[in-house]
Amino acid sequence: MYRRFRSLVITVFITVVEFTSHRVLVNAAFKNCKPFDVIPKSNYDKDPASLRDYSKRPNGFMYGFAEYPPTSTNLMNPCVTLQNLTGRSVEIKAQAILEGSKICVKDDGGNSGCGTSTLGQCWDAHSDTVKYEFYCNPAKGCDSDVQFWYRLAPSIGDSDDWCTLMLENDYPSSLLPVPSRVPTQKTTPSSTSLCRVSHLLTILSVLISHYLLFIPH
């Protein structure tokens, strides 16, 4: 009986949290959206030190912060707009600063997607101007505030292969140097060591010679 009651309480609690979070997310959706400054790929900041400065744009990414809905009644999720998107596709990427964190994104055309640690989506624009919002969704496993990097990249020219070509591993963390194994150096005896060995051999040879002289024949 107790187990059933406890299970019921947990179920009700989860339902209330999800309902409250959903209501907060709906009320906060696509508010205070700002134009996203798209940086050409040739101008991406490739300095690994940029990852420690949230005002920088490593690999064209921008810093964002999404609040955990149950702890806030006035969410201010990162929301950005892109214009001149008619007939174009948009690559959307995000990388959580704390590995393992959940992050979600949606546009005002009904598309949405979530990811763990990293997020990669590519959608056709539904209109000339589109809004994109990044957020924490408890129903998808997000359980705390999320700090992350995000980037939007509209297609250039023919967009047929844009999503295939753009979805590569160029997240901010890719700028960090990959640890390499240092080959073990072979050690060779130093000249000092060789001299000492030679000197000892000479002394040993003299001692053996003297010993042989005093042995009766």
Steps between C-alpha positions, in 0.01 A plus 500: 500500500779740595688428177192573292442825687863606458487415128182705464657798677809484276284475187289799606814701581657428160174588325477831685864586419455417132172694479650802673811486283293468184286799597807710580665399172187583299461839666867583444519373142669727244518811717762773465655337193806676362663478155772235491831630369609239243878483462646370170682171545824657376485746792439250780699559820735199524674599824440232772525778761167633371323217681588669831352835394122502456515824301696324223368299203703174480430334163220753453310384811335734750463450876152424634332427833169314538325490837341193655123572460373374841722754679396803294174672414658746260718304262734694275623225270745586222282588201636621167365581154634450150374684193514448123449125537258437213602174329787445742592246768648581839749294697450531877768385741553523875751360747444491875790635704438230762524165322189287539258793521182496292422786262206552264417734212181585312391741230170684463402267217455190716843338468676389819787280611709418807844359569732390778829696521467599134208584274494493121196580286444621145157629396348659193381853573119524509499873427731786413549587868528224760537507878710244686493439874737288712359366824509245782219244478452283812282262298809422289733444795625853572527531878684828559602832345709454186796704376587433140640623170268526199524589132266539203627474143264571206571324171696680232385457141350158423370360829440141382820364658545766766391284793716208389809715452464715810429241769864442589684495831593866529362566846701738722667207679656394169735798536667344804826317428474122496733339758771304322714216627862605536721222360736347753851618432773239484771575750866456411789491749661838549868554423566538875348160572705339222821649642423365845434152365823509299699612806354219712583244234860624490536469878347154492740394224803619703383317811452176306851533349658549844307205637623273221863595570484361852330173414751207521563335164 
